[in-house]
Amino acid sequence: MKKTIALVLALMLCITLFAGCGGSGGDALKGTWEGTYEDGDAAWTFDGSGKCKLTTYFLDKEPGTYTIKSDTEVDVTINGWSDAITYTYKIDGDKLTLTANDPYSPNYDLKKK
């Protein structure tokens, strides 16, 4: 009986540990997304660990950081920017929309690569 209880507890511990280690850590933005914004083509790469890169006609894989605030908001800071920008994001299948929460920052319509 003691062996059975110990075996069940060990199995439950293993399942809990493996469930906590899943894939991208729940980062819905992880990956490379390509598409357009007001000034032309753009590509965003989110590494799943808080680092990103932005490519546009005047930026070439410019590094930055991001923090997912909720299921719909992310803060992004690109090295060339003076401040972080909060985006509302929406993922619909392989499409990502980034809508800036201020009127002076660009919005992006992207597709997962």
NUDRENMAR-248482 format. One line per 2 residues: number of its first residue (from 0); their letters; for each residue y, z, x of C-alpha. Coordinates in steps of 0.5 Angstrom, whole numbers. Layout:
// NUDRENMAR-248482
NUM) A) Y:Z:X | ...
// end
This chain:
// NUDRENMAR-248482
0) MK) 0:0:0 | 5:2:6
2) KT) 3:-5:9 | 5:-9:3
4) IA) 12:-5:2 | 13:-6:9
6) LV) 11:-14:8 | 16:-15:2
8) LA) 22:-11:5 | 21:-15:12
10) LM) 20:-22:7 | 27:-20:3
12) LC) 30:-19:10 | 29:-25:13
14) IT) 31:-29:6 | 37:-25:6
16) LF) 39:-27:13 | 37:-34:13
18) AG) 41:-35:6 | 47:-32:10
20) CG) 46:-37:16 | 47:-44:11
22) GS) 49:-50:14 | 57:-51:14
24) GG) 58:-44:12 | 61:-46:5
26) DA) 66:-50:8 | 67:-56:3
28) LK) 72:-59:7 | 68:-60:13
30) GT) 67:-67:16 | 71:-73:17
32) WE) 75:-76:11 | 79:-83:11
34) GT) 84:-86:7 | 92:-87:5
36) YE) 98:-83:5 | 105:-85:3
38) DG) 106:-88:10 | 99:-92:11
40) DA) 92:-90:13 | 90:-83:15
42) AW) 84:-79:18 | 83:-72:17
44) TF) 77:-69:21 | 75:-61:19
46) DG) 70:-58:24 | 67:-53:19
48) SG) 70:-47:24 | 77:-47:23
50) KC) 79:-53:27 | 82:-60:25
52) KL) 85:-67:27 | 89:-71:24
54) TT) 90:-79:26 | 96:-83:23
56) YF) 100:-89:25 | 104:-84:30
58) LD) 99:-79:31 | 92:-80:35
60) KE) 87:-74:33 | 92:-69:34
62) PG) 89:-62:34 | 90:-57:29
64) TY) 88:-51:25 | 86:-50:18
66) TI) 84:-44:13 | 81:-44:7
68) KS) 85:-40:2 | 81:-41:-4
70) DT) 77:-46:-8 | 83:-50:-9
72) EV) 88:-48:-3 | 88:-49:5
74) DV) 93:-48:10 | 94:-53:15
76) TI) 98:-53:22 | 98:-59:26
78) NG) 100:-58:33 | 106:-62:32
80) WS) 108:-59:26 | 113:-53:26
82) DA) 110:-49:20 | 103:-49:16
84) IT) 103:-53:10 | 99:-51:4
86) YT) 95:-56:1 | 92:-56:-6
88) YK) 85:-60:-5 | 80:-63:-10
90) ID) 74:-66:-8 | 70:-70:-13
92) GD) 64:-73:-10 | 66:-76:-4
94) KL) 73:-76:-5 | 78:-71:-3
96) TL) 85:-71:-5 | 90:-66:-1
98) TA) 97:-65:-5 | 102:-61:-1
100) ND) 105:-55:-4 | 112:-57:-2
102) PY) 116:-64:-4 | 117:-66:4
104) SP) 110:-66:6 | 105:-72:5
106) NY) 100:-72:0 | 93:-75:2
108) DL) 88:-79:-2 | 81:-79:2
110) KK) 74:-81:2 | 68:-78:6
112) K) 66:-82:12
// end
